[in-house]
Amino acid sequence: MESCFEWLIDEVLKVATKVYAVRTLFELGKKNNWIYPELKRILSDDYYKHSAAYKAVAREILKKI
């Protein structure tokens, strides 16, 4: 979980890495309640900084949360 959050925050990583981290954290959040609020905050804050692919995954996951 910690690595996935670090990958999301890191500015130099590729979008694909971030997308896999988002999806992994979403699945882990089903068993750990504290993950969703943090994930939601990061996705909302970084939404406008990234590509269309990242934005599409962010919208999808935010709807599910």
FIVEXKOL-233708 format. One record per residue: residue number from 1; residue in one letter; x, y, z of N, C-alpha, C in turn. Coordinates in steps of 0.05 Angstrom, whole numbers, plus 5000, padded with zeros to 4 digits. Layout:
N
+-----+------+------+------+------+------+------+------+------+------+------+
! seq ! type !  n.u !  n.v !  n.w ! ca.u ! ca.v ! ca.w !  c.u !  c.v !  c.w !
+-----+------+------+------+------+------+------+------+------+------+------+
! NUM !    A !    X !    Y !    Z !    X !    Y !    Z !    X !    Y !    Z !
...
+-----+------+------+------+------+------+------+------+------+------+------+
***
This chain:
65
+-----+------+------+------+------+------+------+------+------+------+------+
! seq ! type !  n.u !  n.v !  n.w ! ca.u ! ca.v ! ca.w !  c.u !  c.v !  c.w !
+-----+------+------+------+------+------+------+------+------+------+------+
!   1 !    M ! 5017 ! 4976 ! 5000 ! 5000 ! 5000 ! 5000 ! 5018 ! 5025 ! 5000 !
!   2 !    E ! 5038 ! 5024 ! 5016 ! 5056 ! 5047 ! 5018 ! 5069 ! 5053 ! 4992 !
!   3 !    S ! 5078 ! 5033 ! 4978 ! 5091 ! 5036 ! 4952 ! 5072 ! 5048 ! 4932 !
!   4 !    C ! 5047 ! 5039 ! 4932 ! 5027 ! 5049 ! 4913 ! 5022 ! 5079 ! 4917 !
!   5 !    F ! 5020 ! 5087 ! 4942 ! 5016 ! 5115 ! 4948 ! 5040 ! 5132 ! 4940 !
!   6 !    E ! 5064 ! 5121 ! 4944 ! 5088 ! 5135 ! 4936 ! 5089 ! 5138 ! 4905 !
!   7 !    W ! 5081 ! 5117 ! 4891 ! 5080 ! 5119 ! 4862 ! 5060 ! 5140 ! 4852 !
!   8 !    L ! 5038 ! 5142 ! 4866 ! 5018 ! 5163 ! 4858 ! 5029 ! 5191 ! 4862 !
!   9 !    I ! 5044 ! 5195 ! 4883 ! 5053 ! 5221 ! 4890 ! 5078 ! 5229 ! 4873 !
!  10 !    D ! 5093 ! 5209 ! 4865 ! 5118 ! 5215 ! 4850 ! 5111 ! 5228 ! 4823 !
!  11 !    E ! 5125 ! 5250 ! 4817 ! 5119 ! 5266 ! 4793 ! 5132 ! 5254 ! 4768 !
!  12 !    V ! 5153 ! 5238 ! 4770 ! 5167 ! 5229 ! 4747 ! 5158 ! 5202 ! 4736 !
!  13 !    L ! 5142 ! 5188 ! 4751 ! 5133 ! 5161 ! 4741 ! 5114 ! 5163 ! 4718 !
!  14 !    K ! 5113 ! 5143 ! 4702 ! 5095 ! 5142 ! 4679 ! 5066 ! 5138 ! 4688 !
!  15 !    V ! 5048 ! 5145 ! 4670 ! 5020 ! 5143 ! 4676 ! 5011 ! 5114 ! 4681 !
!  16 !    A ! 5022 ! 5095 ! 4666 ! 5014 ! 5067 ! 4669 ! 5020 ! 5057 ! 4698 !
!  17 !    T ! 5042 ! 5065 ! 4709 ! 5049 ! 5058 ! 4736 ! 5029 ! 5069 ! 4756 !
!  18 !    K ! 5021 ! 5094 ! 4752 ! 5002 ! 5107 ! 4769 ! 4975 ! 5094 ! 4767 !
!  19 !    V ! 4967 ! 5087 ! 4743 ! 4941 ! 5074 ! 4739 ! 4939 ! 5047 ! 4753 !
!  20 !    Y ! 4961 ! 5031 ! 4751 ! 4961 ! 5006 ! 4765 ! 4960 ! 5010 ! 4795 !
!  21 !    A ! 4974 ! 5030 ! 4804 ! 4973 ! 5036 ! 4833 ! 4945 ! 5044 ! 4842 !
!  22 !    V ! 4931 ! 5060 ! 4826 ! 4904 ! 5069 ! 4833 ! 4886 ! 5044 ! 4835 !
!  23 !    R ! 4887 ! 5027 ! 4815 ! 4870 ! 5003 ! 4815 ! 4876 ! 4985 ! 4838 !
!  24 !    T ! 4902 ! 4982 ! 4844 ! 4910 ! 4965 ! 4866 ! 4900 ! 4976 ! 4893 !
!  25 !    L ! 4903 ! 5002 ! 4896 ! 4893 ! 5015 ! 4921 ! 4863 ! 5013 ! 4923 !
!  26 !    F ! 4849 ! 5014 ! 4901 ! 4820 ! 5011 ! 4902 ! 4812 ! 4984 ! 4912 !
!  27 !    E ! 4825 ! 4963 ! 4902 ! 4820 ! 4936 ! 4911 ! 4827 ! 4932 ! 4941 !
!  28 !    L ! 4850 ! 4943 ! 4948 ! 4859 ! 4941 ! 4977 ! 4840 ! 4956 ! 4995 !
!  29 !    G ! 4828 ! 4978 ! 4985 ! 4810 ! 4994 ! 5001 ! 4785 ! 4980 ! 5008 !
!  30 !    K ! 4778 ! 4958 ! 4995 ! 4755 ! 4943 ! 5002 ! 4758 ! 4930 ! 5030 !
!  31 !    K ! 4782 ! 4926 ! 5038 ! 4787 ! 4913 ! 5064 ! 4799 ! 4933 ! 5085 !
!  32 !    N ! 4810 ! 4955 ! 5075 ! 4822 ! 4975 ! 5093 ! 4808 ! 5002 ! 5089 !
!  33 !    N ! 4792 ! 5009 ! 5108 ! 4775 ! 5033 ! 5105 ! 4790 ! 5059 ! 5102 !
!  34 !    W ! 4814 ! 5061 ! 5112 ! 4829 ! 5086 ! 5111 ! 4840 ! 5093 ! 5084 !
!  35 !    I ! 4840 ! 5074 ! 5065 ! 4852 ! 5078 ! 5039 ! 4835 ! 5097 ! 5022 !
!  36 !    Y ! 4809 ! 5093 ! 5022 ! 4791 ! 5108 ! 5004 ! 4793 ! 5138 ! 5008 !
!  37 !    P ! 4792 ! 5148 ! 5032 ! 4794 ! 5178 ! 5035 ! 4821 ! 5189 ! 5025 !
!  38 !    E ! 4842 ! 5175 ! 5030 ! 4868 ! 5184 ! 5020 ! 4870 ! 5182 ! 4989 !
!  39 !    L ! 4860 ! 5161 ! 4978 ! 4860 ! 5157 ! 4949 ! 4843 ! 5178 ! 4936 !
!  40 !    K ! 4820 ! 5184 ! 4947 ! 4802 ! 5204 ! 4936 ! 4815 ! 5231 ! 4936 !
!  41 !    R ! 4829 ! 5238 ! 4958 ! 4842 ! 5264 ! 4960 ! 4864 ! 5267 ! 4939 !
!  42 !    I ! 4880 ! 5246 ! 4936 ! 4902 ! 5247 ! 4917 ! 4892 ! 5249 ! 4888 !
!  43 !    L ! 4872 ! 5233 ! 4882 ! 4861 ! 5234 ! 4855 ! 4848 ! 5261 ! 4848 !
!  44 !    S ! 4834 ! 5272 ! 4867 ! 4822 ! 5298 ! 4863 ! 4843 ! 5320 ! 4860 !
!  45 !    D ! 4863 ! 5320 ! 4877 ! 4884 ! 5341 ! 4876 ! 4900 ! 5339 ! 4851 !
!  46 !    D ! 4907 ! 5316 ! 4842 ! 4925 ! 5312 ! 4819 ! 4910 ! 5309 ! 4792 !
!  47 !    Y ! 4884 ! 5310 ! 4792 ! 4868 ! 5305 ! 4768 ! 4877 ! 5322 ! 4744 !
!  48 !    Y ! 4881 ! 5348 ! 4749 ! 4886 ! 5366 ! 4726 ! 4915 ! 5367 ! 4718 !
!  49 !    K ! 4932 ! 5353 ! 4732 ! 4961 ! 5352 ! 4726 ! 4969 ! 5331 ! 4706 !
!  50 !    H ! 4950 ! 5312 ! 4700 ! 4958 ! 5288 ! 4685 ! 4944 ! 5285 ! 4659 !
!  51 !    S ! 4950 ! 5264 ! 4645 ! 4940 ! 5259 ! 4618 ! 4911 ! 5249 ! 4618 !
!  52 !    A ! 4900 ! 5246 ! 4594 ! 4873 ! 5237 ! 4591 ! 4869 ! 5209 ! 4602 !
!  53 !    A ! 4888 ! 5192 ! 4599 ! 4886 ! 5165 ! 4609 ! 4884 ! 5165 ! 4639 !
!  54 !    Y ! 4900 ! 5180 ! 4653 ! 4899 ! 5182 ! 4682 ! 4872 ! 5193 ! 4691 !
!  55 !    K ! 4863 ! 5214 ! 4677 ! 4838 ! 5226 ! 4684 ! 4814 ! 5207 ! 4681 !
!  56 !    A ! 4815 ! 5190 ! 4660 ! 4794 ! 5170 ! 4656 ! 4793 ! 5150 ! 4679 !
!  57 !    V ! 4816 ! 5140 ! 4687 ! 4817 ! 5121 ! 4709 ! 4809 ! 5135 ! 4735 !
!  58 !    A ! 4818 ! 5159 ! 4739 ! 4811 ! 5174 ! 4763 ! 4781 ! 5178 ! 4765 !
!  59 !    R ! 4768 ! 5186 ! 4743 ! 4738 ! 5188 ! 4743 ! 4725 ! 5162 ! 4750 !
!  60 !    E ! 4734 ! 5140 ! 4738 ! 4723 ! 5114 ! 4742 ! 4724 ! 5106 ! 4771 !
!  61 !    I ! 4747 ! 5109 ! 4783 ! 4752 ! 5101 ! 4811 ! 4737 ! 5120 ! 4830 !
!  62 !    L ! 4736 ! 5145 ! 4824 ! 4722 ! 5164 ! 4842 ! 4692 ! 5158 ! 4842 !
!  63 !    K ! 4681 ! 5149 ! 4820 ! 4653 ! 5142 ! 4819 ! 4647 ! 5117 ! 4836 !
!  64 !    K ! 4666 ! 5098 ! 4836 ! 4663 ! 5074 ! 4851 ! 4666 ! 5078 ! 4881 !
!  65 !    I ! 4683 ! 5098 ! 4888 ! 4687 ! 5104 ! 4916 ! 4662 ! 5118 ! 4926 !
+-----+------+------+------+------+------+------+------+------+------+------+
***
